[in-house]
Amino acid sequence: MLSTQTDSDPNTSNERLYRALTILRGSFLLSIVAIGVVMLLLGAIFDSISLTQQDGVIAGMLGVFGLSAIAFGGTFYVLLALISRW
C-alpha cells in the first residue's frame, strides 16, 4: 500500500524548519534580523521578570540593540534585493 503524506506529518514540519534555517544560514543580513528578534524577545523577558535592580536597564539595552539589528538587517536586505533586480 502507498501512504500519502498529510499536513500533520512531523516530517513536513521538519522540512519547513530545515528550509527556514537554510535560508537564514545563506543570508547574513537575515541572520542579523533573526538575532535582533531574539534580542528583542530577551529584552521582553528581562522586562517581565525581576531578578536584580538592573533588569530594566538590561531590558532596554537588549531592546535597543534588537531593534537596531532588525532595522539594519532589514533595510540592507531590501536594498540589496532592489539593487539585484535593477
Steps between C-alpha positions, in 0.01 A plus 500: 500500500608851428475755777432866445661778696264713703543857627530378858792273412805594710725466196318789332561730796863386514539584131355847557736559791793374293410733212471799734834424664662451160376843389635658820832324457533620143433867575714701739250787514206273581712342773551847649123555492449166679757595764317832544171319555662273760650802679164675497332193650771473766442867584129431542578207731739709709234771522240255634719331765665655800835344587705810576452874516661540156252285305336805345835630376593163351155472339536847350847426364387174344195671354704779342762260365229266372307773322823638353598158368154448348506844338855458368457146368156562354593826332813369335331173401226693319755736342710210371188328366401820315851551363522140379168533312599827342 
